[in-house]
Amino acid sequence: MADTIRWGIIGTGSIARKFAEGLTSLLDAEIVAIGSRSQANADEFARQFNVFHRHASYEAVVTNPDVDAVYIATPHSLHAENTLMALAAGKPVLCEKPFTINARQAESVVQAARSTGILLMEAMWTRFLPPIVRLRGMLAEGIIGEVRALEADFGFRKESREGRLYDPALGGGALLDIGVYPISLASMIFGPPSQVAGVADLGATGVDEQAAIVLGHPQGQLALLHASIRTHTFNEASVIGTLGRIKLHRSWWKGSDMTLSLDGGGEEFLDFPFTGNGFQFEAAEFMECLREGRSESKIMPLHETLAIMKTLDTLRAQWGLKYPME
Ligand SMILES: NC(=O)c1ccc[n+]([C@@H]2O[C@H](COP(=O)([O-])OP(=O)(O)OC[C@H]3O[C@@H](n4cnc5c(N)ncnc54)[C@H](OP(=O)(O)O)[C@@H]3O)[C@@H](O)[C@H]2O)c1
């Protein structure tokens, strides 16, 4: 593997731009190809990020011999198809969250990667941010004792019901778009749930506009989660243990600060600031896996991605939320 990993990006929307900006923080990464449904979008993206190959198709990115790794930034409904296409072309894939529309799709994608040994990872960027890395360390050290509960929410108000977020054909709704963040946080802390329960408000377009979720875990640990695309919530997360609590402050999935409160008294404000927009950390993990010849990340392994997709499926089944492509 060359010193510099040469990325190809599929899709030119908002997250593709953030990821491209994140890569500028890494000295050993370069974007060499961008793929779009339209030449004009590819050209515009390429101009902005100084990309050499500007393709008017996604396929041209994955078959481009100059591309070492593919980042998929299309709507959820295309993740499985795009990932399978890249894997078939022999390209390692970092795919945006939610990994796919449902667990069935996820299983087929994981199976394709495992049968070839090609690196595949869900782009759950939060997990790689310095404060979350430190949180994992603090929990492993037992600083707040035995962790018994998590409370976490992610909500913003998207006024217009036009576009991807509310469109069932693109896998719209709060759960798949942002509910996956607190669910992934619960999974990181407790592992897979043994009980899954949720209540959702299905809105005018038929997708979940807000959802309350409770996950139960084998040792009795609970996760109380909330996701919304109709209301701006506090966007905080609290990890609660037998000896104290850690509160991740506003916009916890991208934030840098937290407060540690111990039952014996004392509160400590902790900050783990980072440079760049934060998307470089998931890319750095992926690139390290690639260089080491690993087919999965230990921090975001495929069995966990599959379990998260199953949780999403279980919740949608309870709500009667089925997408047209299912
Ligand atoms: N990790 C994060 O923080 C984060 C944040 C936001 C979104 N995401 C995830 O990233 C994915 C993309 O989200 P986004 O917010 O970037 O969406 P977006 O702004 O709508 O961009 C999606 C891109 O996908 C391509 N596309 C292909 N078929 C499309 C279709 N039928 N409708 C719309 N776009 C289509 C388009 O690029 P071309 O026209 O150039 O082909 C479009 O620019 C989603 O799965 C989302 O969950 C992750």
The ligand as an SDF file (V2000), in Angstrom:
LIG
                    3D

 48 52  0  0  0  0  0  0  0  0999 V2000
  -21.7280   11.1030    9.4780 N   0  0  0  0  0  0  0  0  0  0  0  0
  -22.4730   12.1870    9.4970 C   0  0  0  0  0  0  0  0  0  0  0  0
  -22.2770   13.0990   10.3040 O   0  0  0  0  0  0  0  0  0  0  0  0
  -23.5560   12.3290    8.5010 C   0  0  0  0  0  0  0  0  0  0  0  0
  -24.1550   13.5670    8.3550 C   0  0  0  0  0  0  0  0  0  0  0  0
  -25.1020   13.7060    7.3670 C   0  0  0  0  0  0  0  0  0  0  0  0
  -25.4470   12.6190    6.5900 C   0  0  0  0  0  0  0  0  0  0  0  0
  -24.8710   11.4230    6.7730 N   0  0  0  0  0  0  0  0  0  0  0  0
  -25.2370   10.2750    5.9510 C   0  0  0  0  0  0  0  0  0  0  0  0
  -24.6920   10.4650    4.6500 O   0  0  0  0  0  0  0  0  0  0  0  0
  -25.6090   10.0820    3.6480 C   0  0  0  0  0  0  0  0  0  0  0  0
  -25.8350   11.2720    2.7340 C   0  0  0  0  0  0  0  0  0  0  0  0
  -26.4010   12.3230    3.4950 O   0  0  0  0  0  0  0  0  0  0  0  0
  -26.2690   13.8690    3.0290 P   0  0  0  0  0  0  0  0  0  0  0  0
  -26.8250   14.6690    4.1410 O   0  0  0  0  0  0  0  0  0  0  0  0
  -24.9210   14.1650    2.5360 O   0  0  0  0  0  0  0  0  0  0  0  0
  -27.3180   13.8800    1.8370 O   0  0  0  0  0  0  0  0  0  0  0  0
  -27.3810   14.8830    0.6370 P   0  0  0  0  0  0  0  0  0  0  0  0
  -26.8060   16.2090    0.9940 O   0  0  0  0  0  0  0  0  0  0  0  0
  -28.7660   14.8220    0.1120 O   0  0  0  0  0  0  0  0  0  0  0  0
  -26.3870   14.2280   -0.4330 O   0  0  0  0  0  0  0  0  0  0  0  0
  -26.5820   12.9480   -0.9310 C   0  0  0  0  0  0  0  0  0  0  0  0
  -25.8820   12.8410   -2.2740 C   0  0  0  0  0  0  0  0  0  0  0  0
  -26.1560   11.5430   -2.7800 O   0  0  0  0  0  0  0  0  0  0  0  0
  -26.3320   11.6040   -4.1960 C   0  0  0  0  0  0  0  0  0  0  0  0
  -27.6170   10.9950   -4.5650 N   0  0  0  0  0  0  0  0  0  0  0  0
  -27.7750    9.8660   -5.2810 C   0  0  0  0  0  0  0  0  0  0  0  0
  -29.0620    9.5660   -5.4410 N   0  0  0  0  0  0  0  0  0  0  0  0
  -29.7550   10.5290   -4.8280 C   0  0  0  0  0  0  0  0  0  0  0  0
  -31.1340   10.7750   -4.6740 C   0  0  0  0  0  0  0  0  0  0  0  0
  -32.0690    9.9630   -5.1950 N   0  0  0  0  0  0  0  0  0  0  0  0
  -31.5070   11.8610   -3.9920 N   0  0  0  0  0  0  0  0  0  0  0  0
  -30.5950   12.6770   -3.4490 C   0  0  0  0  0  0  0  0  0  0  0  0
  -29.2630   12.4980   -3.5660 N   0  0  0  0  0  0  0  0  0  0  0  0
  -28.8410   11.4330   -4.2640 C   0  0  0  0  0  0  0  0  0  0  0  0
  -26.2560   13.0620   -4.5910 C   0  0  0  0  0  0  0  0  0  0  0  0
  -24.9880   13.2910   -5.1580 O   0  0  0  0  0  0  0  0  0  0  0  0
  -24.8130   13.3720   -6.7520 P   0  0  0  0  0  0  0  0  0  0  0  0
  -26.0170   14.0730   -7.2800 O   0  0  0  0  0  0  0  0  0  0  0  0
  -23.5790   14.1370   -6.8960 O   0  0  0  0  0  0  0  0  0  0  0  0
  -24.7210   11.9840   -7.2660 O   0  0  0  0  0  0  0  0  0  0  0  0
  -26.3820   13.8210   -3.3000 C   0  0  0  0  0  0  0  0  0  0  0  0
  -25.6310   15.0050   -3.3210 O   0  0  0  0  0  0  0  0  0  0  0  0
  -26.8590    9.5970    4.3790 C   0  0  0  0  0  0  0  0  0  0  0  0
  -26.8860    8.2060    4.4460 O   0  0  0  0  0  0  0  0  0  0  0  0
  -26.7330   10.1960    5.7670 C   0  0  0  0  0  0  0  0  0  0  0  0
  -27.2900    9.3810    6.8030 O   0  0  0  0  0  0  0  0  0  0  0  0
  -23.9150   11.2700    7.6960 C   0  0  0  0  0  0  0  0  0  0  0  0
  1  2  1  0
  2  3  2  0
  2  4  1  0
  4  5  1  0
  4 48  2  0
  5  6  2  0
  6  7  1  0
  7  8  2  0
  8  9  1  0
  8 48  1  0
  9 10  1  0
  9 46  1  0
 10 11  1  0
 11 12  1  0
 11 44  1  0
 12 13  1  0
 13 14  1  0
 14 15  2  0
 14 16  1  0
 14 17  1  0
 17 18  1  0
 18 19  2  0
 18 20  1  0
 18 21  1  0
 21 22  1  0
 22 23  1  0
 23 24  1  0
 23 42  1  0
 24 25  1  0
 25 26  1  0
 25 36  1  0
 26 27  1  0
 26 35  1  0
 27 28  2  0
 28 29  1  0
 29 30  1  0
 29 35  2  0
 30 31  1  0
 30 32  2  0
 32 33  1  0
 33 34  2  0
 34 35  1  0
 36 37  1  0
 36 42  1  0
 37 38  1  0
 38 39  2  0
 38 40  1  0
 38 41  1  0
 42 43  1  0
 44 45  1  0
 44 46  1  0
 46 47  1  0
M  CHG  2   8   1  16  -1
M  END
$$$$
